[in-house]
Amino acid sequence: WLAGLDPVKPIRLEERPLVLLIDGVPPDIWLSVLSRIMTTEAHPFISWSHLTTAPETVAATSWLFGVEAEPADALSALGVPYITLSGSEERSVTAQLEGIKSDTAAVVRLSVLDRDAHRGAYKLSEIVSVLDVILDRELLPLLDLCRRQNRSLVLTTDHGMSLRPGRMDHGKGGVYERAIFRAVWNS
């Protein structure tokens, strides 16, 4: 299945999307929350692709945006806001985007799944619940913001994870780390 997928294409920043990048979500978890993603009033374009670089946060994020340097630095140099949040803040992502101009792309990276999975904080089944809560809280307000700003919303991940003894992990490859989900709601 993975070999049959097209390679990941960089997100076209010149089209000024708002990108919600949830770090470290494997394909089985995306499939578990797909019904929540599809219940939005505007159905997204869904695609899967094959990550051909290392399934590690910096390398994969750089690949997603077609930059060669550390993503935060490279995107900043392009004038693209790159905001890293845990995903468990009291204020919503939309509230934290106040003041971000809509004339350029913006990237919000939520690190809660990747960070806590490395710590062994979640069982595989719990990751579905955490992602479901994030989407329940954030997806519709972000879609509304994008509609008002006449821009696309891209929901994706940088890499997935593999189940290892006692925890989730990434960096060694495999289908669960290299299959990249993307949902795009066009403006």
ZIPELIN-V227159 format. One record per backbone hydrogen bond with DSSP energy under -0.5 kcal/mol. CO is the residue of the C=O (numbers start at 0). NH is the residue of the N-H. E is the energy in kcal/mol with one decimal. If there is no record, write none. Layout:
BEGIN
[[CO	NH	E] [CO	NH	E]]
END
This chain:
BEGIN
[[0	3	-0.6] [1	4	-1.6] [5	49	-2.9] [10	12	-1.3] [11	14	-1.6] [12	15	-2.2] [16	18	-0.6] [16	105	-2.1] [17	19	-0.5] [17	153	-2.6] [18	20	-0.8] [18	107	-3.2] [19	21	-0.7] [19	155	-2.2] [20	22	-0.8] [20	109	-2.7] [21	24	-0.6] [22	113	-0.8] [23	25	-0.6] [25	28	-0.8] [25	29	-1.7] [26	30	-2.6] [27	31	-1.2] [28	32	-1.1] [29	32	-0.8] [29	33	-0.6] [30	33	-0.6] [32	35	-0.8] [32	36	-1.6] [33	37	-2.5] [34	38	-0.8] [35	38	-0.5] [36	39	-0.9] [40	42	-0.6] [43	45	-0.6] [44	183	-2.1] [46	181	-2.1] [48	50	-0.6] [48	179	-3.2] [49	7	-1.9] [49	51	-0.5] [53	55	-2.3] [55	59	-3.0] [56	60	-2.5] [57	61	-2.4] [58	62	-2.0] [59	63	-2.4] [60	64	-1.3] [61	65	-0.6] [61	66	-2.4] [62	65	-1.0] [63	10	-3.4] [69	73	-2.8] [70	74	-2.9] [71	75	-1.9] [72	76	-2.2] [73	77	-1.0] [74	79	-2.9] [75	78	-1.6] [78	80	-0.6] [80	106	-2.8] [81	83	-0.5] [82	84	-0.6] [82	108	-3.1] [84	110	-2.5] [85	111	-1.9] [91	95	-1.7] [92	96	-0.8] [93	96	-0.9] [94	97	-1.1] [96	99	-2.5] [100	103	-0.5] [104	80	-0.7] [105	18	-2.9] [106	82	-3.0] [106	108	-0.5] [107	20	-2.8] [107	109	-0.6] [108	84	-3.0] [108	110	-0.6] [109	22	-2.4] [110	114	-2.7] [111	115	-2.1] [112	116	-2.2] [113	117	-2.0] [114	118	-1.1] [115	120	-2.7] [116	119	-1.3] [116	167	-0.9] [122	125	-0.9] [122	126	-1.2] [123	126	-0.7] [123	127	-0.8] [124	128	-0.9] [125	129	-2.2] [126	130	-2.6] [127	131	-2.5] [128	132	-2.2] [129	133	-2.1] [130	134	-2.7] [131	135	-2.5] [132	136	-2.1] [133	137	-2.8] [134	138	-1.9] [137	141	-2.2] [138	142	-2.5] [139	143	-2.4] [140	144	-2.4] [141	145	-2.6] [142	146	-2.2] [143	147	-2.3] [144	148	-2.0] [145	149	-0.5] [145	150	-2.3] [146	149	-0.9] [151	17	-2.8] [152	184	-2.6] [153	19	-3.4] [153	155	-0.5] [154	182	-2.6] [155	21	-2.8] [158	24	-0.9] [161	163	-0.5] [161	168	-2.3] [163	166	-2.0] [166	163	-3.1] [168	161	-3.6] [173	176	-1.3] [173	177	-1.7] [174	178	-1.8] [175	160	-1.0] [176	159	-1.8] [177	50	-3.1] [177	179	-0.7] [178	180	-0.5] [179	48	-1.9] [180	156	-0.8] [181	46	-2.6] [182	154	-2.9] [183	44	-2.8] [183	185	-0.7] [184	152	-2.1]]
END
